[in-house]
Amino acid sequence: MTVSGTIIGYKLVNCTDGVACSLGPIVFDLQLSGSGLGTVTLDGGNDIAGISTSFTGTATVVPEPASLWLMGTGLVGLLLRKRWVANASQLT
């Protein structure tokens, strides 16, 4: 059997002792994929009595949009600083 999917974690807001919570901003986004073996045990009436699985695969954390934005603006800032220093050295 194969497994793939996404697990998204949200910050819970407006909670009263963990009850009646609302979903806030996304805290993490986890991409999953893998494969493995599964065993289904049936009882005498052919109903499922148990399931056992074993998987191997990968899990990759996807950066949240705010982190990507901060990294992008930081890189642009470094590039602008480098150009400013290069232009200043040409003027002197």
Secondary structure as the mmCIF struct_conf table of DSSP 4:
data_model
#
loop_
_struct_conf.conf_type_id
_struct_conf.id
_struct_conf.beg_label_comp_id
_struct_conf.beg_label_asym_id
_struct_conf.beg_label_seq_id
_struct_conf.end_label_comp_id
_struct_conf.end_label_asym_id
_struct_conf.end_label_seq_id
STRN STRN1 THR A 2 VAL A 13
BEND BEND1 ASN A 14 ASN A 14
STRN STRN2 THR A 16 THR A 16
TURN_TY1_P TURN_TY1_P1 ASP A 17 GLY A 18
STRN STRN3 VAL A 19 VAL A 19
BEND BEND2 ALA A 20 ALA A 20
STRN STRN4 SER A 22 LEU A 42
TURN_TY1_P TURN_TY1_P2 GLY A 44 GLY A 45
BEND BEND3 ASN A 46 ASN A 46
STRN STRN5 ILE A 48 VAL A 62
HELX_LH_PP_P HELX_LH_PP_P1 PRO A 63 GLU A 64
HELX_RH_AL_P HELX_RH_AL_P1 PRO A 65 LEU A 91
#
